[in-house]
Structures are given as C-alpha cells and as structure tokens.
Amino acid sequence: MNENYNISSSPHIRDKVTTSNIMLYVLIALLPATVFGIYNFRHENAWLLVVVTTLTAVLAEYIYEKLMHKPITIHDYSAAVTGLLLALNLPPTLPLWMGALGSVFAIIVVKQLFGGLGQNFMNPALGARCFLLISFTGRMTYFVYDGVTGATPLAELKAGEAVNTMDMLIGNIRGTIGETSVIAIMIGAMFLLLMGIIDLRIPGTYIVTFVIFITIFGGHGFDPQYITAHLCGGGLMLGAWFMATDYVTSPITKNGQIVYGICLGLLTGLFRLFGGSAEGVSYAIIISNLLVPLIEKITLPKPFGKGGEK
C-alpha cells in the first residue's frame, strides 16, 4: 500500500515524436524539390527567393511573438516549412520583396492572428500564395524556363495544344520553383510515407478522385497521356503530398480524410476544366480547409454508449 500514483490530465499516452521532429522531416522531404527547382531555375536566381521567403517567415514569427510577449516557437521549424513551401509555390522571377511580403502575410495574418501553430484555419503558405496571386497577378503568372518566357504546359494543355509529358515528369518545364519535377516531389513524399508522417488516405483519395473527374468530364475519356499530363502539370503533386496533408488544416477522422480527399479532387477538376485558369490546386485546398470543421462534425465517431439508434 506504499505505492504512489501520479494523477495527470490527458493525454495519458504520449509519443516521442514532437512537432519539431515532424517539421524537420517535412523540411528534409522538401529538399529534393527545392534543390531541383534551384538548379532548374538557376538563371533566374531562384535560390535567392527561397532564402528570402524562408528567412522572412522565421523572422516574422520571432518578431511577432517577441512583441506580443508569447513563447518563441521558431525552434519547431513550422515557420521555416511555411516559408519554404511558399517559395516552392512562387515563380522564380518574382521580385524578392513580394516573396517577403507573402511570408509576412502567411505568418502574421493566416497563422499568428488565429492563435499560432495548430489554430490556423487554412494552409498559411497557400493563403499567402493566393494573396499574392490576387494582388500581383501579372508577376505571379509570369513564367520563364531557360531564359524563355511562355505559358506553362498546363495552360498549353487547356488550350488544346500538345505537351511533352516526359519533360513534365522530369521537370524541364516552366512553372513555380517547386512544382515542376514530379520525380523530386515523389522522392520527398516517399520519405514522409516511410517515416510515418503521412499516409496514403488523403493524397490517394485526392488523386484518384481527380483522375475519375477528368476522365468523365475532360473530353478525352481514359487517355493515359492526357491524365499523366494533368497529374504532372501544375501544383497537384506538390499540393497533394505536402499541403493537403497538413495536420492542422486536414481532418483528424479517417472517414473525414477520405471525404476531404474527394472534395479536393472534385474542386481541382472543376477549376481546371471549367475555370478561367489552367490551375486550381491552391483554391481547391483552401476551400477544402474551410470545410474541415463540417467534415469532422459529420464523420466524428459516436462515443461508446451514446447516441444509440431509437
């Protein structure tokens, strides 16, 4: 009877994996796409934009928390992930001050004003990208590859032109810094899967739903080349594996994650096929982020012994 029992609040089962561990794994997983993007757009000095947006995001979080007398959280790497993801979603020719402005918007407006990490209602990097796209449409849709300007392959596909799917797979195309190489993106995605940071539920449902949608409504039937071009073009792969899977802005229930993935696929297909722009991933993810509370409400399991059928 001399045993002492420690009484504490939940959670009673804890994992050694911390937020900083998870964010560090995400940073590592983003390295292949980042390195390839910097090399691919070396003539546009893409590395400068990557450095500026990442450092600005970290600095903005530090200054805000210092001024608000809040605990400093830059050591959890979440601000660095936001800044890097934003850079990978930007064209390499974007002025540095616009990239910095986007990082400040992501950290201060989307993240910190709503309570910080774990409280933001949408993905901060995508929120900032859409803010920049609305504010500076011309610069955000100006794409260069190897010194030559022009439309992205996805825009050419929407216009009915032929595209080189092998170049799209490798990444030798115009686009944002991190979206061009599907191979580099998938290397990072495989790392996250192997480390158990993400699973196939959200990205798998997203991609399958999108493929079904464009097969039915794309006007090409089940055309493997057309489907491959859509999957490799734009930010679908980057969004599906690295932003749609964000812990904070995606459902926690398993059924909810499937519903969430279906919403992503339907919205992306709707925007791409029937919208004015060739892309649609950013808006699809943001709108789905806003639907997460409703999705969780309708998919939350009933506690044992409650809510029985009458």
VORO-686341 format. One record per residue (C-alpha): residue number from 1; residue in three letters; y, z, x. Coordinates in nm, 3 decimals. Layout:
N
<pt mivo="NUM" loba="ALA" north="Y" up="Z" east="X"/>
...
END
This chain:
310
<pt mivo="1" loba="MET" north="0.000" up="0.000" east="0.000"/>
<pt mivo="2" loba="ASN" north="0.228" up="-0.017" east="0.302"/>
<pt mivo="3" loba="GLU" north="0.277" up="-0.393" east="0.274"/>
<pt mivo="4" loba="ASN" north="0.634" up="-0.515" east="0.229"/>
<pt mivo="5" loba="TYR" north="0.703" up="-0.815" east="0.008"/>
<pt mivo="6" loba="ASN" north="1.007" up="-1.033" east="0.063"/>
<pt mivo="7" loba="ILE" north="1.173" up="-1.146" east="-0.259"/>
<pt mivo="8" loba="SER" north="1.394" up="-1.453" east="-0.240"/>
<pt mivo="9" loba="SER" north="1.528" up="-1.727" east="-0.462"/>
<pt mivo="10" loba="SER" north="1.370" up="-2.070" east="-0.486"/>
<pt mivo="11" loba="PRO" north="1.267" up="-2.292" east="-0.324"/>
<pt mivo="12" loba="HIS" north="0.966" up="-2.092" east="-0.212"/>
<pt mivo="13" loba="ILE" north="0.801" up="-2.383" east="-0.031"/>
<pt mivo="14" loba="ARG" north="1.015" up="-2.530" east="0.245"/>
<pt mivo="15" loba="ASP" north="0.972" up="-2.835" east="0.461"/>
<pt mivo="16" loba="LYS" north="1.067" up="-2.852" east="0.827"/>
<pt mivo="17" loba="VAL" north="1.234" up="-3.189" east="0.765"/>
<pt mivo="18" loba="THR" north="1.611" up="-3.141" east="0.737"/>
<pt mivo="19" loba="THR" north="1.893" up="-3.362" east="0.618"/>
<pt mivo="20" loba="SER" north="1.992" up="-3.432" east="0.976"/>
<pt mivo="21" loba="ASN" north="1.633" up="-3.540" east="1.056"/>
<pt mivo="22" loba="ILE" north="1.630" up="-3.783" east="0.765"/>
<pt mivo="23" loba="MET" north="1.970" up="-3.928" east="0.850"/>
<pt mivo="24" loba="LEU" north="1.873" up="-3.964" east="1.214"/>
<pt mivo="25" loba="TYR" north="1.562" up="-4.158" east="1.111"/>
<pt mivo="26" loba="VAL" north="1.779" up="-4.385" east="0.895"/>
<pt mivo="27" loba="LEU" north="2.012" up="-4.447" east="1.189"/>
<pt mivo="28" loba="ILE" north="1.715" up="-4.538" east="1.408"/>
<pt mivo="29" loba="ALA" north="1.578" up="-4.767" east="1.135"/>
<pt mivo="30" loba="LEU" north="1.913" up="-4.947" east="1.112"/>
<pt mivo="31" loba="LEU" north="1.920" up="-5.020" east="1.486"/>
<pt mivo="32" loba="PRO" north="1.720" up="-5.349" east="1.472"/>
<pt mivo="33" loba="ALA" north="1.953" up="-5.499" east="1.210"/>
<pt mivo="34" loba="THR" north="2.257" up="-5.362" east="1.393"/>
<pt mivo="35" loba="VAL" north="2.157" up="-5.494" east="1.734"/>
<pt mivo="36" loba="PHE" north="2.066" up="-5.834" east="1.592"/>
<pt mivo="37" loba="GLY" north="2.392" up="-5.851" east="1.396"/>
<pt mivo="38" loba="ILE" north="2.597" up="-5.766" east="1.704"/>
<pt mivo="39" loba="TYR" north="2.416" up="-6.034" east="1.904"/>
<pt mivo="40" loba="ASN" north="2.423" up="-6.289" east="1.622"/>
<pt mivo="41" loba="PHE" north="2.799" up="-6.249" east="1.579"/>
<pt mivo="42" loba="ARG" north="2.883" up="-6.180" east="1.943"/>
<pt mivo="43" loba="HIS" north="3.154" up="-6.449" east="1.941"/>
<pt mivo="44" loba="GLU" north="3.332" up="-6.257" east="1.663"/>
<pt mivo="45" loba="ASN" north="3.301" up="-5.922" east="1.849"/>
<pt mivo="46" loba="ALA" north="3.105" up="-5.768" east="1.562"/>
<pt mivo="47" loba="TRP" north="3.031" up="-5.464" east="1.779"/>
<pt mivo="48" loba="LEU" north="3.394" up="-5.357" east="1.753"/>
<pt mivo="49" loba="LEU" north="3.377" up="-5.344" east="1.373"/>
<pt mivo="50" loba="VAL" north="3.053" up="-5.145" east="1.388"/>
<pt mivo="51" loba="VAL" north="3.205" up="-4.891" east="1.628"/>
<pt mivo="52" loba="VAL" north="3.533" up="-4.860" east="1.435"/>
<pt mivo="53" loba="THR" north="3.380" up="-4.809" east="1.090"/>
<pt mivo="54" loba="THR" north="3.120" up="-4.560" east="1.215"/>
<pt mivo="55" loba="LEU" north="3.363" up="-4.351" east="1.419"/>
<pt mivo="56" loba="THR" north="3.625" up="-4.360" east="1.143"/>
<pt mivo="57" loba="ALA" north="3.372" up="-4.233" east="0.888"/>
<pt mivo="58" loba="VAL" north="3.274" up="-3.941" east="1.112"/>
<pt mivo="59" loba="LEU" north="3.637" up="-3.861" east="1.194"/>
<pt mivo="60" loba="ALA" north="3.745" up="-3.882" east="0.829"/>
<pt mivo="61" loba="GLU" north="3.476" up="-3.635" east="0.728"/>
<pt mivo="62" loba="TYR" north="3.568" up="-3.396" east="1.010"/>
<pt mivo="63" loba="ILE" north="3.943" up="-3.404" east="0.934"/>
<pt mivo="64" loba="TYR" north="3.895" up="-3.362" east="0.559"/>
<pt mivo="65" loba="GLU" north="3.658" up="-3.067" east="0.595"/>
<pt mivo="66" loba="LYS" north="3.885" up="-2.909" east="0.854"/>
<pt mivo="67" loba="LEU" north="4.191" up="-2.940" east="0.629"/>
<pt mivo="68" loba="MET" north="4.001" up="-2.814" east="0.325"/>
<pt mivo="69" loba="HIS" north="3.852" up="-2.522" east="0.524"/>
<pt mivo="70" loba="LYS" north="3.500" up="-2.638" east="0.444"/>
<pt mivo="71" loba="PRO" north="3.197" up="-2.616" east="0.673"/>
<pt mivo="72" loba="ILE" north="3.189" up="-2.905" east="0.920"/>
<pt mivo="73" loba="THR" north="2.892" up="-3.127" east="0.836"/>
<pt mivo="74" loba="ILE" north="2.928" up="-3.423" east="1.071"/>
<pt mivo="75" loba="HIS" north="2.623" up="-3.298" east="1.263"/>
<pt mivo="76" loba="ASP" north="2.398" up="-3.401" east="0.969"/>
<pt mivo="77" loba="TYR" north="2.466" up="-3.769" east="1.058"/>
<pt mivo="78" loba="SER" north="2.532" up="-3.864" east="0.695"/>
<pt mivo="79" loba="ALA" north="2.886" up="-3.980" east="0.774"/>
<pt mivo="80" loba="ALA" north="2.756" up="-4.190" east="1.063"/>
<pt mivo="81" loba="VAL" north="2.500" up="-4.350" east="0.832"/>
<pt mivo="82" loba="THR" north="2.772" up="-4.431" east="0.579"/>
<pt mivo="83" loba="GLY" north="2.997" up="-4.586" east="0.843"/>
<pt mivo="84" loba="LEU" north="2.716" up="-4.792" east="0.993"/>
<pt mivo="85" loba="LEU" north="2.591" up="-4.914" east="0.654"/>
<pt mivo="86" loba="LEU" north="2.943" up="-5.015" east="0.563"/>
<pt mivo="87" loba="ALA" north="2.977" up="-5.215" east="0.885"/>
<pt mivo="88" loba="LEU" north="2.649" up="-5.394" east="0.817"/>
<pt mivo="89" loba="ASN" north="2.784" up="-5.496" east="0.476"/>
<pt mivo="90" loba="LEU" north="3.104" up="-5.648" east="0.617"/>
<pt mivo="91" loba="PRO" north="3.175" up="-5.998" east="0.752"/>
<pt mivo="92" loba="PRO" north="3.213" up="-5.989" east="1.132"/>
<pt mivo="93" loba="THR" north="3.564" up="-6.138" east="1.119"/>
<pt mivo="94" loba="LEU" north="3.709" up="-5.862" east="0.901"/>
<pt mivo="95" loba="PRO" north="4.018" up="-5.700" east="1.060"/>
<pt mivo="96" loba="LEU" north="3.935" up="-5.364" east="1.215"/>
<pt mivo="97" loba="TRP" north="4.195" up="-5.179" east="1.008"/>
<pt mivo="98" loba="MET" north="4.026" up="-5.298" east="0.687"/>
<pt mivo="99" loba="GLY" north="3.692" up="-5.166" east="0.811"/>
<pt mivo="100" loba="ALA" north="3.856" up="-4.833" east="0.895"/>
<pt mivo="101" loba="LEU" north="4.020" up="-4.821" east="0.552"/>
<pt mivo="102" loba="GLY" north="3.682" up="-4.882" east="0.392"/>
<pt mivo="103" loba="SER" north="3.528" up="-4.592" east="0.587"/>
<pt mivo="104" loba="VAL" north="3.806" up="-4.356" east="0.477"/>
<pt mivo="105" loba="PHE" north="3.757" up="-4.464" east="0.114"/>
<pt mivo="106" loba="ALA" north="3.380" up="-4.414" east="0.139"/>
<pt mivo="107" loba="ILE" north="3.403" up="-4.065" east="0.289"/>
<pt mivo="108" loba="ILE" north="3.708" up="-3.922" east="0.115"/>
<pt mivo="109" loba="VAL" north="3.710" up="-4.085" east="-0.229"/>
<pt mivo="110" loba="VAL" north="3.342" up="-4.152" east="-0.301"/>
<pt mivo="111" loba="LYS" north="3.183" up="-3.864" east="-0.111"/>
<pt mivo="112" loba="GLN" north="3.408" up="-3.565" east="-0.038"/>
<pt mivo="113" loba="LEU" north="3.620" up="-3.563" east="-0.355"/>
<pt mivo="114" loba="PHE" north="3.299" up="-3.530" east="-0.555"/>
<pt mivo="115" loba="GLY" north="3.166" up="-3.237" east="-0.353"/>
<pt mivo="116" loba="GLY" north="3.029" up="-3.389" east="-0.034"/>
<pt mivo="117" loba="LEU" north="2.673" up="-3.481" east="0.057"/>
<pt mivo="118" loba="GLY" north="2.442" up="-3.454" east="-0.243"/>
<pt mivo="119" loba="GLN" north="2.721" up="-3.478" east="-0.501"/>
<pt mivo="120" loba="ASN" north="2.847" up="-3.837" east="-0.475"/>
<pt mivo="121" loba="PHE" north="2.778" up="-4.046" east="-0.786"/>
<pt mivo="122" loba="MET" north="2.733" up="-4.378" east="-0.606"/>
<pt mivo="123" loba="ASN" north="2.639" up="-4.501" east="-0.262"/>
<pt mivo="124" loba="PRO" north="2.955" up="-4.444" east="-0.052"/>
<pt mivo="125" loba="ALA" north="2.908" up="-4.750" east="0.170"/>
<pt mivo="126" loba="LEU" north="2.864" up="-4.983" east="-0.126"/>
<pt mivo="127" loba="GLY" north="3.151" up="-4.819" east="-0.311"/>
<pt mivo="128" loba="ALA" north="3.373" up="-4.893" east="-0.011"/>
<pt mivo="129" loba="ARG" north="3.242" up="-5.249" east="0.017"/>
<pt mivo="130" loba="CYS" north="3.329" up="-5.319" east="-0.347"/>
<pt mivo="131" loba="PHE" north="3.671" up="-5.158" east="-0.295"/>
<pt mivo="132" loba="LEU" north="3.738" up="-5.390" east="-0.001"/>
<pt mivo="133" loba="LEU" north="3.599" up="-5.690" east="-0.190"/>
<pt mivo="134" loba="ILE" north="3.838" up="-5.632" east="-0.478"/>
<pt mivo="135" loba="SER" north="4.134" up="-5.552" east="-0.252"/>
<pt mivo="136" loba="PHE" north="4.086" up="-5.820" east="0.015"/>
<pt mivo="137" loba="THR" north="3.872" up="-6.088" east="-0.148"/>
<pt mivo="138" loba="GLY" north="3.975" up="-6.365" east="0.092"/>
<pt mivo="139" loba="ARG" north="3.883" up="-6.177" east="0.408"/>
<pt mivo="140" loba="MET" north="3.567" up="-6.028" east="0.258"/>
<pt mivo="141" loba="THR" north="3.434" up="-6.375" east="0.165"/>
<pt mivo="142" loba="TYR" north="3.526" up="-6.548" east="0.492"/>
<pt mivo="143" loba="PHE" north="3.206" up="-6.610" east="0.685"/>
<pt mivo="144" loba="VAL" north="3.156" up="-6.755" east="1.034"/>
<pt mivo="145" loba="TYR" north="2.850" up="-6.837" east="1.239"/>
<pt mivo="146" loba="ASP" north="2.870" up="-6.960" east="1.598"/>
<pt mivo="147" loba="GLY" north="3.240" up="-7.027" east="1.556"/>
<pt mivo="148" loba="VAL" north="3.199" up="-7.247" east="1.246"/>
<pt mivo="149" loba="THR" north="3.320" up="-7.133" east="0.904"/>
<pt mivo="150" loba="GLY" north="3.149" up="-7.220" east="0.578"/>
<pt mivo="151" loba="ALA" north="2.955" up="-7.096" east="0.279"/>
<pt mivo="152" loba="THR" north="2.659" up="-6.862" east="0.309"/>
<pt mivo="153" loba="PRO" north="2.311" up="-7.005" east="0.242"/>
<pt mivo="154" loba="LEU" north="2.300" up="-6.811" east="-0.084"/>
<pt mivo="155" loba="ALA" north="2.620" up="-6.982" east="-0.201"/>
<pt mivo="156" loba="GLU" north="2.475" up="-7.318" east="-0.100"/>
<pt mivo="157" loba="LEU" north="2.158" up="-7.237" east="-0.293"/>
<pt mivo="158" loba="LYS" north="2.360" up="-7.151" east="-0.603"/>
<pt mivo="159" loba="ALA" north="2.542" up="-7.484" east="-0.568"/>
<pt mivo="160" loba="GLY" north="2.208" up="-7.666" east="-0.571"/>
<pt mivo="161" loba="GLU" north="2.206" up="-7.753" east="-0.201"/>
<pt mivo="162" loba="ALA" north="1.903" up="-7.733" east="0.027"/>
<pt mivo="163" loba="VAL" north="1.877" up="-7.434" east="0.263"/>
<pt mivo="164" loba="ASN" north="1.667" up="-7.358" east="0.569"/>
<pt mivo="165" loba="THR" north="1.452" up="-7.061" east="0.475"/>
<pt mivo="166" loba="MET" north="1.326" up="-7.015" east="0.832"/>
<pt mivo="167" loba="ASP" north="1.683" up="-6.969" east="0.959"/>
<pt mivo="168" loba="MET" north="1.739" up="-6.723" east="0.675"/>
<pt mivo="169" loba="LEU" north="1.429" up="-6.529" east="0.771"/>
<pt mivo="170" loba="ILE" north="1.524" up="-6.511" east="1.139"/>
<pt mivo="171" loba="GLY" north="1.894" up="-6.457" east="1.075"/>
<pt mivo="172" loba="ASN" north="2.064" up="-6.760" east="1.229"/>
<pt mivo="173" loba="ILE" north="2.299" up="-6.795" east="0.934"/>
<pt mivo="174" loba="ARG" north="2.640" up="-6.690" east="0.805"/>
<pt mivo="175" loba="GLY" north="2.669" up="-6.360" east="0.626"/>
<pt mivo="176" loba="THR" north="2.759" up="-5.998" east="0.680"/>
<pt mivo="177" loba="ILE" north="2.670" up="-5.829" east="1.008"/>
<pt mivo="178" loba="GLY" north="2.350" up="-5.660" east="0.895"/>
<pt mivo="179" loba="GLU" north="2.212" up="-5.874" east="0.616"/>
<pt mivo="180" loba="THR" north="2.120" up="-6.195" east="0.797"/>
<pt mivo="181" loba="SER" north="1.788" up="-6.112" east="0.967"/>
<pt mivo="182" loba="VAL" north="1.513" up="-6.016" east="0.724"/>
<pt mivo="183" loba="ILE" north="1.277" up="-5.958" east="1.018"/>
<pt mivo="184" loba="ALA" north="1.510" up="-5.699" east="1.173"/>
<pt mivo="185" loba="ILE" north="1.560" up="-5.530" east="0.835"/>
<pt mivo="186" loba="MET" north="1.186" up="-5.511" east="0.771"/>
<pt mivo="187" loba="ILE" north="1.121" up="-5.358" east="1.114"/>
<pt mivo="188" loba="GLY" north="1.353" up="-5.074" east="1.018"/>
<pt mivo="189" loba="ALA" north="1.202" up="-5.050" east="0.669"/>
<pt mivo="190" loba="MET" north="0.850" up="-5.021" east="0.813"/>
<pt mivo="191" loba="PHE" north="0.971" up="-4.737" east="1.035"/>
<pt mivo="192" loba="LEU" north="1.105" up="-4.547" east="0.734"/>
<pt mivo="193" loba="LEU" north="0.782" up="-4.604" east="0.543"/>
<pt mivo="194" loba="LEU" north="0.568" up="-4.483" east="0.833"/>
<pt mivo="195" loba="MET" north="0.785" up="-4.174" east="0.878"/>
<pt mivo="196" loba="GLY" north="0.756" up="-4.096" east="0.507"/>
<pt mivo="197" loba="ILE" north="1.131" up="-4.112" east="0.447"/>
<pt mivo="198" loba="ILE" north="1.097" up="-4.371" east="0.171"/>
<pt mivo="199" loba="ASP" north="0.810" up="-4.515" east="-0.031"/>
<pt mivo="200" loba="LEU" north="0.745" up="-4.848" east="-0.200"/>
<pt mivo="201" loba="ARG" north="0.827" up="-4.738" east="-0.553"/>
<pt mivo="202" loba="ILE" north="1.197" up="-4.831" east="-0.568"/>
<pt mivo="203" loba="PRO" north="1.215" up="-5.132" east="-0.331"/>
<pt mivo="204" loba="GLY" north="0.881" up="-5.267" east="-0.453"/>
<pt mivo="205" loba="THR" north="0.978" up="-5.248" east="-0.820"/>
<pt mivo="206" loba="TYR" north="1.320" up="-5.392" east="-0.739"/>
<pt mivo="207" loba="ILE" north="1.185" up="-5.695" east="-0.553"/>
<pt mivo="208" loba="VAL" north="0.902" up="-5.769" east="-0.799"/>
<pt mivo="209" loba="THR" north="1.136" up="-5.746" east="-1.099"/>
<pt mivo="210" loba="PHE" north="1.388" up="-5.974" east="-0.929"/>
<pt mivo="211" loba="VAL" north="1.119" up="-6.232" east="-0.846"/>
<pt mivo="212" loba="ILE" north="0.995" up="-6.233" east="-1.206"/>
<pt mivo="213" loba="PHE" north="1.351" up="-6.271" east="-1.336"/>
<pt mivo="214" loba="ILE" north="1.443" up="-6.570" east="-1.118"/>
<pt mivo="215" loba="THR" north="1.103" up="-6.729" east="-1.185"/>
<pt mivo="216" loba="ILE" north="1.171" up="-6.719" east="-1.559"/>
<pt mivo="217" loba="PHE" north="1.543" up="-6.795" east="-1.561"/>
<pt mivo="218" loba="GLY" north="1.607" up="-6.968" east="-1.226"/>
<pt mivo="219" loba="GLY" north="1.514" up="-7.313" east="-1.349"/>
<pt mivo="220" loba="HIS" north="1.267" up="-7.373" east="-1.066"/>
<pt mivo="221" loba="GLY" north="0.962" up="-7.200" east="-1.206"/>
<pt mivo="222" loba="PHE" north="0.739" up="-7.032" east="-0.950"/>
<pt mivo="223" loba="ASP" north="0.878" up="-7.217" east="-0.649"/>
<pt mivo="224" loba="PRO" north="0.789" up="-7.020" east="-0.331"/>
<pt mivo="225" loba="GLN" north="1.069" up="-7.179" east="-0.126"/>
<pt mivo="226" loba="TYR" north="1.331" up="-7.103" east="-0.391"/>
<pt mivo="227" loba="ILE" north="1.208" up="-6.745" east="-0.428"/>
<pt mivo="228" loba="THR" north="1.193" up="-6.693" east="-0.050"/>
<pt mivo="229" loba="ALA" north="1.548" up="-6.824" east="-0.012"/>
<pt mivo="230" loba="HIS" north="1.673" up="-6.576" east="-0.273"/>
<pt mivo="231" loba="LEU" north="1.488" up="-6.286" east="-0.111"/>
<pt mivo="232" loba="CYS" north="1.611" up="-6.372" east="0.239"/>
<pt mivo="233" loba="GLY" north="1.965" up="-6.456" east="0.133"/>
<pt mivo="234" loba="GLY" north="2.248" up="-6.211" east="0.081"/>
<pt mivo="235" loba="GLY" north="2.204" up="-5.836" east="0.094"/>
<pt mivo="236" loba="LEU" north="1.895" up="-5.799" east="-0.123"/>
<pt mivo="237" loba="MET" north="1.661" up="-5.677" east="0.152"/>
<pt mivo="238" loba="LEU" north="1.920" up="-5.452" east="0.314"/>
<pt mivo="239" loba="GLY" north="2.010" up="-5.310" east="-0.026"/>
<pt mivo="240" loba="ALA" north="1.653" up="-5.268" east="-0.148"/>
<pt mivo="241" loba="TRP" north="1.527" up="-5.078" east="0.156"/>
<pt mivo="242" loba="PHE" north="1.832" up="-4.888" east="0.281"/>
<pt mivo="243" loba="MET" north="2.075" up="-4.833" east="-0.007"/>
<pt mivo="244" loba="ALA" north="1.880" up="-4.838" east="-0.331"/>
<pt mivo="245" loba="THR" north="1.653" up="-4.571" east="-0.179"/>
<pt mivo="246" loba="ASP" north="1.941" up="-4.331" east="-0.109"/>
<pt mivo="247" loba="TYR" north="1.815" up="-3.983" east="-0.206"/>
<pt mivo="248" loba="VAL" north="2.142" up="-3.873" east="-0.366"/>
<pt mivo="249" loba="THR" north="2.205" up="-4.172" east="-0.589"/>
<pt mivo="250" loba="SER" north="1.848" up="-4.259" east="-0.694"/>
<pt mivo="251" loba="PRO" north="1.624" up="-4.082" east="-0.949"/>
<pt mivo="252" loba="ILE" north="1.400" up="-3.796" east="-0.840"/>
<pt mivo="253" loba="THR" north="1.131" up="-3.859" east="-1.102"/>
<pt mivo="254" loba="LYS" north="0.856" up="-4.112" east="-1.024"/>
<pt mivo="255" loba="ASN" north="0.886" up="-4.290" east="-1.359"/>
<pt mivo="256" loba="GLY" north="1.262" up="-4.283" east="-1.321"/>
<pt mivo="257" loba="GLN" north="1.237" up="-4.458" east="-0.986"/>
<pt mivo="258" loba="ILE" north="1.037" up="-4.738" east="-1.147"/>
<pt mivo="259" loba="VAL" north="1.293" up="-4.774" east="-1.428"/>
<pt mivo="260" loba="TYR" north="1.567" up="-4.767" east="-1.165"/>
<pt mivo="261" loba="GLY" north="1.398" up="-5.045" east="-0.967"/>
<pt mivo="262" loba="ILE" north="1.362" up="-5.256" east="-1.282"/>
<pt mivo="263" loba="CYS" north="1.733" up="-5.212" east="-1.358"/>
<pt mivo="264" loba="LEU" north="1.819" up="-5.320" east="-1.003"/>
<pt mivo="265" loba="GLY" north="1.605" up="-5.632" east="-1.025"/>
<pt mivo="266" loba="LEU" north="1.738" up="-5.735" east="-1.365"/>
<pt mivo="267" loba="LEU" north="2.103" up="-5.679" east="-1.273"/>
<pt mivo="268" loba="THR" north="2.073" up="-5.860" east="-0.939"/>
<pt mivo="269" loba="GLY" north="1.908" up="-6.157" east="-1.107"/>
<pt mivo="270" loba="LEU" north="2.168" up="-6.158" east="-1.382"/>
<pt mivo="271" loba="PHE" north="2.459" up="-6.151" east="-1.138"/>
<pt mivo="272" loba="ARG" north="2.311" up="-6.414" east="-0.905"/>
<pt mivo="273" loba="LEU" north="2.203" up="-6.666" east="-1.167"/>
<pt mivo="274" loba="PHE" north="2.471" up="-6.626" east="-1.431"/>
<pt mivo="275" loba="GLY" north="2.762" up="-6.458" east="-1.250"/>
<pt mivo="276" loba="GLY" north="3.055" up="-6.622" east="-1.078"/>
<pt mivo="277" loba="SER" north="2.942" up="-6.508" east="-0.732"/>
<pt mivo="278" loba="ALA" north="2.626" up="-6.604" east="-0.544"/>
<pt mivo="279" loba="GLU" north="2.564" up="-6.238" east="-0.456"/>
<pt mivo="280" loba="GLY" north="2.524" up="-5.935" east="-0.680"/>
<pt mivo="281" loba="VAL" north="2.331" up="-5.667" east="-0.495"/>
<pt mivo="282" loba="SER" north="2.624" up="-5.431" east="-0.437"/>
<pt mivo="283" loba="TYR" north="2.731" up="-5.426" east="-0.800"/>
<pt mivo="284" loba="ALA" north="2.370" up="-5.401" east="-0.920"/>
<pt mivo="285" loba="ILE" north="2.310" up="-5.090" east="-0.707"/>
<pt mivo="286" loba="ILE" north="2.639" up="-4.926" east="-0.805"/>
<pt mivo="287" loba="ILE" north="2.582" up="-4.982" east="-1.179"/>
<pt mivo="288" loba="SER" north="2.226" up="-4.853" east="-1.145"/>
<pt mivo="289" loba="ASN" north="2.361" up="-4.548" east="-0.956"/>
<pt mivo="290" loba="LEU" north="2.576" up="-4.472" east="-1.262"/>
<pt mivo="291" loba="LEU" north="2.269" up="-4.496" east="-1.485"/>
<pt mivo="292" loba="VAL" north="2.067" up="-4.246" east="-1.280"/>
<pt mivo="293" loba="PRO" north="2.160" up="-3.934" east="-1.487"/>
<pt mivo="294" loba="LEU" north="2.046" up="-4.112" east="-1.805"/>
<pt mivo="295" loba="ILE" north="1.729" up="-4.244" east="-1.637"/>
<pt mivo="296" loba="GLU" north="1.640" up="-3.894" east="-1.515"/>
<pt mivo="297" loba="LYS" north="1.708" up="-3.745" east="-1.857"/>
<pt mivo="298" loba="ILE" north="1.464" up="-3.975" east="-2.035"/>
<pt mivo="299" loba="THR" north="1.196" up="-3.963" east="-1.763"/>
<pt mivo="300" loba="LEU" north="1.204" up="-3.591" east="-1.679"/>
<pt mivo="301" loba="PRO" north="0.859" up="-3.438" east="-1.748"/>
<pt mivo="302" loba="LYS" north="0.846" up="-3.165" east="-2.010"/>
<pt mivo="303" loba="PRO" north="0.773" up="-2.816" east="-1.876"/>
<pt mivo="304" loba="PHE" north="0.420" up="-2.693" east="-1.945"/>
<pt mivo="305" loba="GLY" north="0.403" up="-2.519" east="-2.281"/>
<pt mivo="306" loba="LYS" north="0.731" up="-2.658" east="-2.413"/>
<pt mivo="307" loba="GLY" north="0.826" up="-2.949" east="-2.631"/>
<pt mivo="308" loba="GLY" north="0.486" up="-2.999" east="-2.786"/>
<pt mivo="309" loba="GLU" north="0.438" up="-3.268" east="-3.049"/>
<pt mivo="310" loba="LYS" north="0.487" up="-3.149" east="-3.406"/>
END
